[in-house]
Amino acid sequence: MEILRLDSNVPTAVADLLSRVCEPVRLRPEAGLPLRSRADHWEAGDFSFTELALDGSVDLTSGPAHHRIGLLAVHSGQFVDTTGGRQDLYRPGSAVLVTDCGLPRTGRALELRCTVATFDPALLGAAGTSGTQETARVAGAGAPDPARGRQVTAALAYLRHHVLAAPDVDPLAAATGIRHLASVLGVMLPGKRGAGSDGADTETLQRAMRFIEENAHRPISLPEIAEAAQVTARAVQYAFKRHTAGTPLGYLRRVRIGHAHQELRAASPEAGSVAEIGARWGFSHPGRFAAAYRAVYGFPPPRTLQQPPVARAP
C-alpha cells in the first residue's frame, strides 16, 4: 500500500494527488484568494482513501474513475455538488456514495474537511458500477436509514481517529480498517439494503473486530469473540466470510502480526529478539511466525528489527 502526505499552497499539488484516482482533477480558488491544501492519502489496488482539507472557497472538477464506487464524507465546512446543474449541499455529518464514478463531476467547497474514498465494487459486494450517474446518501440529513447511517459514521470515525491518526500508521492495520469500512458501506448500495440479515449484519463484524483489536494480547478463542459480538460462533464466522472473505481467527492473526511489526520497528537488535516479540503476540513457534510475517510484509521479521528503530511520539 502506498501512503502519501501533502501540505501545500499550490492548488495543482493536491489536484495532482487526487488525479491519481479521478483524472484529471482541477481546483480553482476564489479569485485573488490563496488556497492551502492538506491531504493524507492511502492507496492500494482495490481502494483509495484520502483525508482532505481545503482552506478557502474552491471550485472543483474531476474526471472519471472508471469501475469504482466513491464515498464523500464531510467533517466540517461544506460541499455543493453542482454536477449536471444540481445544487446538492453536504454539511458536516453528511456522507454520500457515488455509485458511478465513471462520469465527470463538478462541485464547490468552502473551508472543507472531508474524506474522499474510492473502492473496487467487489470490496462492497457489488458486481460493478450502476451505469448511471447516481448518488445515495448514507449518513446525515436525508439518509434513508438512520441506523445504518450511524454504523457508517462510527466505522469512519474509528478508522480516522484511531487507526489512521497514529504518527506511524501500520499499513496492514490501515488496509484492514479501510476494507472493513467498505464492508459496512456495501449494504448501503441501492438494491442491497437489508442484505446484512441472518447473523451477518455488519454490526456483528464491527463488534467482533473491536473485541479482537482490544484483546489481541490475550489468548482469546472463537467462543469469546462470538460472545462479545452477541451472536453464535457460526454467525460470527459467517459474518467474516461474507464481508471479508476471511475468518475471525485469521483476522486475530493479522492484528497480532501488525502489533509484532510495530514492536519490531520500535526495537533495536541489541534490546529486542524476534522470537521474544513473536511469542509475546501468540506465535510460540519462530518458524511459523516468520512464515506468517513474510506472507504479510514480503520479508522476514529480522529485516524489520535490523532497521533503525522508529522514534516514539512523546
N, C-alpha and C positions, 0 to 999 in steps of 0.2 A: 504494500500500500504506500502511496506517495502522500507526503504531508508538506504543505506549503503555507507560509505565513507572509503577510504583506501589510505594510503601513506606509501610505504614500499620499502626497498632494497632487499627483499626476493622474488625471482621470483615466488615461489609457492603461495605466498599470493594473488596476483592478479589472478593467474591461478585458485586458488580455488574459487574466487569470480565469475569469468567467467564460471566456471564449473557448477554453479547453473543453467545455461541455456543450455550450449553445453558441456555435459560431455563425456570424460574428456578434459580439455584444458591444454596444456603443453607449457611453454615458455622456450626457450633455448638461453641465451645471447651469444654473440660472445665470444669465448674462452678468458679467462683472464680479461674480462671487466665487471665492475659492472652494475647492472640494477636497476634503480629506477623506480617504477611504482606508478601511482596515478589513482584513479578511484572514480567517484561518480555514484552510481547505484540506479535506481528506478525500482521497480518490483511489478507487480500485476498479477492477474490470466490470463489476456489476453495480457500482454506485458512485456518486459524488456527494459530498456533504460540505457546505460552506457556511460558516458563521460570518455574516457580512454587516459592516457598519458604514453608512454613507452620511456624512455631515453636510447639511445644507439641502437645497432643493435641486433635484436631478431628474431629467428625462432619460428614460432607458428604452432601448430597443434590443431585441435578441433574435438571433436566427434560430433555426430548428435544431432540436436534439432528437434525432430520429430513434425510434424504438425505445423510448424512455417514458417513464411516468414521473412527474415532477411534484415537489412539495414546496410551498412558500408558507412560512410561519412568521408572523410579525410579532416582535417582542416590545418595541417602542417606536414612536413616530407613526408614520402611516404610509401606505402604498395604494395608489389608484391604478387599477388595471384598465387601460384605455384601448385594449386590443379590439379591432373591428368597430370602433366607435362607442364601446361600452364605457361606463364610469363606475366600475365596481370598487368600492372603498374597503380597504382592510386595515383595521385598527389593532392595537395590542391585544393579544389573546386569540386573534384570528389565524386560522390555518386553512389552506386550500390545496386540494390535489388537482393537478393538471393531467388529465388522462390522455391527452395528445400533445406532446411537446414537439411534434413534427411540423408545426406551423409557426411563423414569426409572431412575436408578441411585442407589445409596447406598454409602457407604464410611466408613472411619475412617483418619485419617492421624496419624502420630506423627513429629514432627521431620522432616517430609517435604521433600525437594528433588527435583523431578521436571520432566519435560517433558510437557505436555498439548497434543496437536495434533488437529485435525480436518481432513479432506480431502474434497473433492468426489470421489465414486467414480471419475469419469473420469480424475482425476490418477493413480489407482492402476491404471488399465486395467480397471475394473470397470463393469458396466452399471448397478449400483445396489446398495443395501444388501440384506442377506440375507433380511429379512422375519422373522427370528427373533432372539431375544436370544442372541448368540453372542460369545465371546471366543476369541482364538487367541494363545497365547504365541509370540513371535517371537525372544526373546533371554532368556538367563538360565536358571536351573534349570527344567526341564520343557519347554523349547523342543524341538520335534521334529527340528530341523535345525540343529545347532551351527554348521556352516559359514555357513549363511545368517544365523544369529544374529550371528556375528562381523561380517558385512557391515553389518547394521543398526547394530550398536554403533559400528563405525568411521565410517559415514556420519553418524550422530548426533553423535559426538564431534567430528568435523571441523567440522560445522555450528555446534555450540555454542561450541567453544573457539577457532576461527579466523575463521569468517565473522561470527558474531553477537557475539563478545566485544569487538570494537573499540569505542572510545568514540564514534566517528562511523560507524555502520553504513550502508553503501551499500544503498539499498532494492533495487536491481537484483540485487546480489550475494546479499542475503538471500532474495529471492523465488526466485532460481535455485537456491540451496542447499536451500531447503525443498522445492521441486518435485523436485529430484534425490532427496532423502530419500523422497519419495512414490514415485518410480520404483523405488527399492530395496525399499520395503515392498510394492509391487504384486505381486511374485512370491511373497509370503508368504501371500496370501489363500487361504482354503480353496478347493481345487479348481484352484489355479493354480500349485502347486509344480512346479518343473521347467520353467516357461514361458520361462526365460532361455536356451534352447539355441540351436544354430545360430549361434554367434558373437555373439548379442545379450544375453548374460548381463550382469547389472548390474556385474560385476567389470570387464568391458570398458569400460563407461561411466565407472566410477569412475577407472580408470587414465587414460583419455583426458582426462577433466575435470581431474584433478590435474595432468597434464602441461601442459595448456593454461594453467591458472591460474598454474603456476610459470614458464612460459616465454612469457607473453603479450607481454613486452617484446622478444622476438626475432622475426625473420621466419620463423616455423615454417610447415611445409607439412603437407598431409594425410598423405603417406607417413611423416613424422616422428611425427605423432600416432599413426598406426597401429602403428609400430614400438614406441613407448612403451607402447601398450596390448597389445602382444604378439599382434596379430591382423592380418588383411589390411585394406587401406584400405576395401574393400567391407564388411567385417564391422563396422568402427567406424562407417561411415555408417549401416548398418542398425541398430546399437545406438542411435544418436542418434535416428533416425527412429522407432524402436519405442517408446522410453522418454521422449522429449522432444518428438516431432513436429518436430524441427529437424535441423540438420546440424552437424558438428564445426566447420566454418569459421564458421557462424553463431554458435555458442557462443563461439568465439575473438573474433569481432567484438563480442559483448555484453560479454565480460570486458574488452576493451580500452576500450570506451566507459565502462564503470564506473570504470576507472583514470583515464581522462581526466576524468571527472566529479569524482573526488576531488581531482585536481590543480587543476582549475578552482576548486573550493570553497576550497582552501587558498591560492590565489594572489591577488594584488592586481592591479587593472587596470594599475598602473604597472610591476609586475615580471613580469607574465605576458602571453602572447599566445595567443589561441585557436588560431591557425594553428600556432604552435610546439608547443603541447601536443598538438594533434591529430596532427601529424606524428610526435611522439615515440611515439605509440601506433599508428603504422601508417596514419594517414589523411593521405596526402600531398596530397589534393585537398580544399581547405577546404569547397567546396560539398557534397561527398559526406559529409564529416564532420558538417557542420551538419544535413544531412538525416537521417543515421543517429542523431544525438544527439536531434533533435526527435522521432523516432519512438519513442524510449525514454522521454524525460523530458517531452515535451509542449511544450517551449520551446527556443529556440536557445541554443547554448553561451555567447554573450556575456552573457546574463542571469545565468548562474551566476557568471561572472567578475566581474560588477558588484556581486554581493552582498558583504557584509563577509566577509573571509577567516575560515575556521574555525581556531581555535587548536589547535595540535598538542599532544598529551599530552607532558609532559616525559619 
